[in-house]
Amino acid sequence: MDGKLTDVLVEDNVGQDRTGNLVLFGFIVWADKGMGEIIANTPGVRHVSEYDTCYRVDLDPRFHREWIRAEIEARIKIGEVK
């Protein structure tokens, strides 16, 4: 056992806009190194910035955010690239 609790963790990326209001920007995804391509090829994902095992994910607002979250998790767990 390596101490890892889960293969993928998807968190909301929350920040402030110019007026100080809280805004949901996209996701922060914690996954193994090299998963950026899988995340980037998920429908509804506009852009992925990769930082070793952390990925900042920008979303297409036309897609349902919880569907994108579930799809990212599923694709990483099965290692699918489409």
N, C-alpha and C positions, 0 to 999 in steps of 0.2 A: 504494500500500500504506500502511495506517495503523499498522502495527506490532503490531496485535492478532493473537495466536496462535490464538485459538479464539473461536467465537461464545458459548459457554457453558462454564463450569467449575463443577462440583458437588463440594464438599468436605464431608467429615463434620464436623459440629459437635460437638466433643469438649469436655467440661468435667468438673468435679468435683461430686459430690453432697455432701450435708452431712457425710458421714463421710470425705471425701477420696478416695473411689474414683472412677476415671475412668468416665464415662458417655457413651454416644452419645445426643445430644439430637435431632438431625435433620440438616439440611443447611445449609450456607452456599452460596448460588448466586450466581455472578458472571455477569451477563448485561447486555444493553443496558437503558437506562432504559425504563420502561414495560412490562416483562415480568411484573410482579407478577400481573396478572389471569390470564395464561396459566399461571403456576406455581400460583396458588390454585385453578384449575379442574382440576388434575390429580388423579385419584382417589388417595386415600391422603394427601393434603395437608390438614392441619387448619387451619393458620394461616400467613400470610406477613407478615413485617414488612419493609418496603421502605426501603432506605437508598441512594438514588440508583441505583447499578449493583450494589449488594450486597443480597441478600435472605436473611433468616433464615427457614428453613422448618421448621415443626413437623409431625411425621408422626403419622398414625393407626397405632397399633401392630398393627392387624389386617392391614395390607398388608405385602408383602415390600419391604424397604427398597431393594434393588438394582433391583427392578422400577420403583419410584417414581423412582429416580435416572435410569434409562434413559428413562422416559416424559417426565420434565421436559426432559431434553436433546433428545429428539426433537421435542417440541411447540415448544420455543423455536426450534429450527433451521428448522421449517416455518412458524412463526408462527401456530399453530392456537389458537383460542379456542373451547371447547365449553361 
